Amino acid sequence: MTSGGAKQPSSRDNRILTNTCYGHFMSHFNMLTFTAVVLPLTVRLDLGLADVLSLSFYMYLLFGLTAFPWGMAADRWGAPRVLFALYYLGAGLSCLLASLNIDNPSVLMLALAGLGFFSGIYHPVGLGLVSKEVSRISVGMGFNGMFGNLGLATAPLAAGAVNWLLGPAWVYVFLGFMNLAGLLLMGLFPFQVSDGHDSEQRRDDRGNPKAFMILLVAMMLGGVAYRGATVIVPTYFELKNQDIFAWISTLTGDGVSPNLVATLTVSVIYLFGMLGQYSGGLVAERMSPGKCYLLFHIITVPLALLIGVVSNLPLVAAALIYFFFLLGMQPAENTLVASYTPRNLQHTAYGMKFVLTFGVGALAVKMVAAIESAVRIEAVFPALAVISAVLVMVILLLLRYTRGENR
């Protein structure tokens, strides 16, 4: 989403982006690690799939619900460096607590909740920091988006590999030290926040509160679709891609587990989603963010229905395209958030967004668990298709309300 002829980022911009990109990477890495150890924990803890999924509910809930107060804190006190340090320290210690209590479901749930609580700092603080302090906002947001998707892509693979070699307790030891490494990064690439620094890309400071309210509803539904899909897809692949696993086993012998194959497949899909986000930025520039937002969500509806009825290679192909568009709509959505909110409330606005997308979206964990218990796991994605269809109707209402605006 760069523009031709724009000046090169300053060294100050690069230091800020080094910190925010790693922070974005880790926030998604933290949340997606659990999905790779769901089935191993069902065996280790002797619990049902729904019960193990429920252990992550408060992690996902707090990841979203805390975004608003974290954003208000950043707008009020302007202390992103302090909040970043708190993020890395709190998340790192929570992971180490999880590793020490991997066989105690109650304490494990508490540790995961702590991980979600501290990881919730990143989005309102990090995105607000980029929009206020980096001279080329579109470039900064583009890099942030790519690193967030990189976290989505690498978390299942890394967690699956560590689990395969050492077990789930060591997955959280590994994750804890990755978070604590963020403190070292802050020391190596320190940055200053200036009171009057402003970006080159200004926007109407009045905002559009009514349009933002409609957008919040759309983002809430999108959060349910996103969380529901990401929390179940590694397990879904492990159960539905048995032919792929059997074929790989004939090539490699018995040394590769179904969990590792599933997490590797998910990682490839999320890497493909990075291309979707880049493409979404280009489409949003050329056909307006609102229309791009609508188009990408429309495409996810039939694909979610298809995922519910296919398996093996057709399932992988359908999921590749589904996540391309599910993740690819993010640049358009973030642009709309910026368009409808005033500059001096940027941290808070992004905090409100992530309360709904990640906080209310955490209800998808309960929904997925209930569907798996009451019906069957194949019914999860058709249910997500229904949610996306309602989301499309909300976006149509938004576009009708803002008709005539260049959005």
C-alpha positions in Angstrom: 0.0 0.0 0.0 2.9 2.2 -0.7 2.6 5.2 -3.0 5.0 6.1 -5.7 7.4 8.9 -5.0 7.0 8.7 -1.2 10.0 9.5 0.8 11.9 6.6 2.5 11.1 5.8 6.1 13.4 7.5 8.6 15.6 5.6 11.1 13.1 6.6 13.8 10.3 5.1 11.7 12.4 1.9 11.3 12.9 1.6 15.0 9.3 2.1 15.8 8.3 -0.4 13.1 10.8 -3.0 14.3 9.1 -2.9 17.7 5.5 -2.8 16.4 6.0 -5.5 13.8 7.5 -7.9 16.4 4.7 -7.0 18.8 2.1 -7.8 16.1 3.8 -11.0 15.2 3.8 -12.1 18.8 0.2 -11.1 19.6 -1.1 -13.5 16.9 1.6 -16.1 17.7 0.4 -16.1 21.3 -3.2 -16.7 20.3 -2.7 -19.3 17.7 -0.2 -21.5 19.6 -3.1 -23.1 21.6 -4.9 -24.3 18.5 -1.9 -26.6 17.7 -2.0 -28.4 21.0 -5.7 -29.0 21.4 -5.7 -32.6 20.4 -2.5 -33.5 22.3 -4.1 -31.9 25.4 -7.2 -34.0 25.0 -5.0 -37.1 25.3 -2.8 -35.8 28.1 -5.6 -34.4 30.2 -8.1 -37.1 29.4 -10.7 -34.5 28.5 -13.1 -34.2 25.6 -12.4 -31.9 22.6 -15.1 -29.4 23.8 -13.6 -29.3 27.3 -10.1 -28.6 26.0 -11.3 -25.9 23.6 -13.1 -24.2 26.5 -9.8 -23.8 28.4 -8.9 -21.1 25.9 -12.2 -19.1 26.3 -10.9 -16.5 28.8 -7.7 -16.1 26.9 -9.5 -15.1 23.7 -12.1 -13.1 25.7 -9.6 -11.0 27.5 -7.4 -10.6 24.4 -10.3 -8.6 23.0 -12.1 -7.1 26.0 -8.9 -5.5 27.4 -8.2 -3.7 24.1 -10.5 -0.8 25.0 -9.0 0.1 28.4 -5.5 -0.4 27.0 -6.3 2.0 24.2 -7.8 4.5 26.6 -4.7 4.3 28.7 -2.5 4.9 25.7 -4.5 8.0 24.6 -4.6 9.4 28.1 -1.1 8.8 29.3 0.8 8.3 26.0 3.1 5.6 27.3 3.5 3.0 24.5 7.0 2.0 25.6 5.8 1.2 29.1 2.8 -0.7 27.8 4.9 -2.6 25.3 7.3 -3.6 28.1 4.3 -4.7 30.2 2.9 -6.7 27.3 6.1 -8.7 26.8 6.8 -9.3 30.5 3.2 -10.2 31.4 2.8 -12.5 28.4 6.1 -14.2 28.9 5.5 -14.9 32.6 1.9 -16.2 31.8 3.4 -18.7 29.3 5.9 -20.0 31.9 3.1 -20.4 34.4 1.2 -22.4 31.7 4.2 -24.7 31.1 4.5 -25.5 34.8 0.8 -26.3 35.1 0.1 -28.1 31.8 -1.4 -31.0 33.7 -3.7 -28.8 35.9 -6.6 -27.6 33.8 -7.7 -24.9 36.3 -4.3 -23.2 36.6 -3.7 -23.7 32.9 -6.9 -21.9 32.1 -5.8 -19.0 34.4 -2.4 -18.8 32.8 -3.9 -18.7 29.3 -6.2 -16.0 30.5 -3.2 -14.0 31.6 -1.6 -14.5 28.2 -4.7 -13.1 26.6 -4.9 -10.2 29.1 -1.4 -8.9 28.4 -1.4 -9.7 24.6 -4.5 -7.5 24.4 -2.2 -4.5 24.8 -0.7 -4.8 21.3 -3.5 -3.9 18.8 -4.8 -0.6 20.2 -1.3 0.6 21.3 0.7 -0.7 18.4 -1.7 0.4 15.6 -2.2 3.8 17.3 1.6 4.2 17.6 2.1 3.5 13.9 -0.7 5.9 12.8 0.6 8.7 15.1 4.4 8.3 14.8 5.3 6.8 11.5 5.6 9.3 8.6 4.2 6.8 6.0 1.1 5.3 7.5 0.1 3.0 4.7 3.6 1.5 4.5 3.7 1.1 8.3 0.3 -0.5 8.4 1.2 -2.8 5.6 4.3 -4.1 7.3 2.3 -4.6 10.5 -0.3 -6.6 8.7 2.2 -8.8 7.1 4.0 -9.6 10.4 0.6 -10.3 12.1 -0.2 -12.8 9.4 3.4 -14.3 9.7 2.5 -14.9 13.4 -0.7 -16.7 12.3 1.3 -18.8 9.8 4.2 -19.8 12.0 2.5 -20.4 15.3 0.8 -23.7 14.4 3.9 -25.0 12.7 6.3 -24.0 15.5 4.0 -25.2 18.2 3.3 -28.4 16.4 7.0 -29.1 15.9 7.9 -28.4 19.6 5.0 -30.5 20.7 6.1 -33.3 18.5 9.6 -33.2 19.8 9.1 -32.3 23.5 5.4 -32.1 24.4 2.9 -29.3 25.1 4.6 -28.0 28.3 7.7 -27.1 26.3 5.5 -25.4 23.7 4.8 -22.7 26.4 8.4 -22.6 27.6 9.3 -21.7 24.0 6.5 -19.2 23.7 7.4 -17.6 27.0 11.0 -16.9 26.0 9.8 -15.5 22.6 7.7 -12.9 24.4 10.5 -12.0 26.8 12.8 -11.5 23.8 10.6 -8.5 23.0 12.2 -6.7 26.0 15.6 -7.3 24.5 14.4 -5.9 21.1 13.2 -2.8 22.8 16.6 -2.3 24.3 18.3 -2.8 20.9 15.9 -0.6 19.0 14.8 2.2 21.4 12.3 4.8 20.1 11.0 8.1 21.3 7.4 9.3 21.1 7.1 13.0 20.3 4.1 15.1 21.4 3.6 16.9 18.2 4.7 14.4 15.6 2.1 13.9 12.9 1.8 11.8 9.8 1.8 13.0 6.3 -1.6 11.4 5.6 -4.2 13.5 7.4 -7.9 12.8 7.4 -11.1 14.6 8.3 -10.9 14.9 12.1 -14.6 15.0 12.6 -15.2 11.4 11.9 -18.5 9.8 11.3 -19.8 8.3 14.6 -23.0 6.7 13.1 -21.1 5.0 10.4 -18.5 3.8 12.9 -21.3 2.2 15.0 -22.5 0.2 12.0 -18.9 -0.7 11.3 -18.5 -2.0 14.8 -21.4 -4.4 14.3 -19.8 -5.7 11.1 -16.4 -6.1 12.8 -18.0 -8.0 15.7 -19.5 -10.5 13.3 -16.2 -10.7 11.5 -14.5 -11.4 14.8 -16.7 -14.4 15.4 -16.0 -15.7 11.9 -12.3 -15.2 12.3 -12.0 -16.7 15.7 -14.3 -19.6 15.0 -12.3 -20.5 11.9 -8.8 -20.1 13.4 -9.5 -21.9 16.6 -10.9 -25.1 14.9 -8.9 -25.3 11.6 -5.8 -27.3 12.9 -8.1 -29.8 14.6 -10.4 -29.9 11.6 -7.5 -30.6 9.3 -6.1 -33.3 11.5 -9.5 -35.1 11.5 -10.5 -34.5 7.8 -7.2 -34.9 6.0 -6.5 -38.5 6.8 -5.7 -39.4 3.1 -3.1 -36.7 2.9 -1.5 -37.9 6.2 -1.5 -41.5 4.9 0.2 -40.5 1.7 2.9 -38.5 3.5 3.4 -41.4 5.9 4.2 -43.7 2.9 6.9 -41.3 2.0 8.4 -40.5 5.4 7.5 -43.6 7.5 5.9 -43.3 10.9 8.0 -40.4 12.2 5.5 -37.7 11.3 2.3 -37.2 13.4 -1.1 -36.2 12.1 -0.9 -33.1 14.3 2.4 -32.0 12.7 1.0 -32.5 9.2 -2.2 -30.5 10.1 -0.2 -27.6 11.6 2.1 -27.5 8.7 -0.9 -27.3 6.3 -2.4 -24.5 8.4 0.9 -22.6 8.3 0.9 -22.7 4.5 -2.6 -21.5 4.4 -1.8 -18.5 6.7 1.3 -17.7 4.6 -1.0 -17.6 1.6 -3.3 -15.3 3.7 -0.4 -12.8 3.8 -0.7 -12.5 0.0 -4.5 -12.0 0.6 -3.8 -9.0 2.9 -1.4 -7.4 0.4 -3.9 -7.9 -2.4 -6.7 -6.6 -0.2 -4.8 -3.3 0.2 -4.4 -2.9 -3.5 -8.0 -3.6 -4.2 -9.1 -1.2 -1.4 -7.0 1.5 -3.1 -8.5 0.9 -6.5 -12.2 0.3 -5.8 -12.7 2.0 -2.4 -12.3 0.4 1.0 -16.0 -0.1 1.5 -16.6 -2.0 -1.7 -13.4 -4.1 -1.1 -14.7 -4.9 2.4 -18.0 -6.1 0.9 -16.5 -8.1 -1.9 -14.1 -10.0 0.2 -16.7 -11.0 2.8 -19.2 -12.1 0.1 -16.6 -14.5 -1.3 -16.1 -16.2 2.1 -19.7 -17.4 2.4 -19.8 -20.1 -0.3 -16.3 -21.1 0.6 -17.2 -21.7 4.2 -20.1 -23.9 3.1 -17.8 -25.8 0.8 -15.3 -26.5 3.6 -18.0 -28.2 5.6 -18.6 -30.9 2.9 -15.1 -31.7 1.5 -11.9 -33.3 2.8 -8.3 -33.9 1.9 -7.0 -31.9 -1.1 -10.3 -30.2 -2.0 -10.5 -29.1 1.7 -7.0 -27.6 1.6 -7.8 -25.8 -1.7 -11.1 -24.4 -0.4 -9.4 -23.3 2.9 -6.5 -21.6 1.0 -9.0 -19.4 -0.9 -11.3 -18.9 2.2 -8.5 -17.5 4.4 -7.1 -15.5 1.5 -10.3 -13.4 1.6 -11.0 -13.7 5.3 -7.6 -12.2 6.1 -7.4 -10.1 3.0 -10.2 -7.8 4.1 -8.2 -6.4 7.0 -6.6 -3.4 5.2 -10.0 -2.2 4.0 -11.4 -2.6 7.5 -8.6 -0.7 9.2 -8.9 2.0 6.6 -12.6 2.4 7.4 -11.8 2.6 11.1 -9.4 5.4 10.4 -11.9 7.1 8.1 -14.8 7.2 10.6 -12.8 8.2 13.7 -11.0 11.5 14.8 -7.2 11.5 15.0 -7.0 12.2 18.7 -8.9 9.0 19.6 -7.0 6.6 17.4 -5.8 4.3 20.2 -9.3 4.2 21.7 -11.0 3.6 18.3 -8.8 0.6 17.6 -9.4 -0.6 21.2 -13.2 -0.5 20.5 -12.6 -2.5 17.3 -10.7 -5.2 19.0 -13.0 -5.5 22.0 -15.6 -6.6 19.4 -13.5 -8.6 17.0 -11.4 -10.4 19.6 -13.5 -10.0 22.8 -17.0 -10.7 21.6 -15.4 -12.9 18.9 -14.2 -15.1 21.7 -17.7 -16.4 22.0 -16.9 -18.3 18.8 -14.9 -20.7 21.0 -18.0 -21.6 23.0 -20.0 -21.7 19.8 -17.5 -24.1 18.1 -17.4 -26.3 21.2 -21.2 -26.4 21.4 -21.6 -27.3 17.7 -19.0 -30.0 17.9 -20.7 -31.6 20.9 -24.3 -31.2 19.8 -24.0 -31.9 16.1 -20.6 -32.7 14.6 -17.4 -30.9 13.7 -18.4 -30.6 10.0 -21.2 -28.3 11.0 -18.8 -25.6 12.3 -18.0 -23.9 8.9 -21.6 -23.9 7.6 -22.5 -22.0 10.8 -19.7 -19.6 10.1 -21.1 -19.1 6.6 -24.4 -18.0 8.1 -22.6 -15.5 10.3 -20.7 -14.1 7.3 -23.9 -13.8 5.4 -25.4 -11.6 8.1 -22.1 -9.6 8.1 -22.5 -9.0 4.4 -26.0 -7.5 5.0 -24.5 -5.2 7.7 -21.8 -4.0 5.2 -24.6 -3.3 2.7 -26.3 -1.2 5.3 -23.0 0.7 6.0 -22.5 1.4 2.3 -26.1 2.6 1.9 -25.7 4.9 4.9 -22.4 6.4 3.6 -23.5 6.6 -0.1 -21.8 9.5 -1.8 -18.8 9.4 0.6 -15.4 8.5 -0.9 -15.0 5.4 1.2 
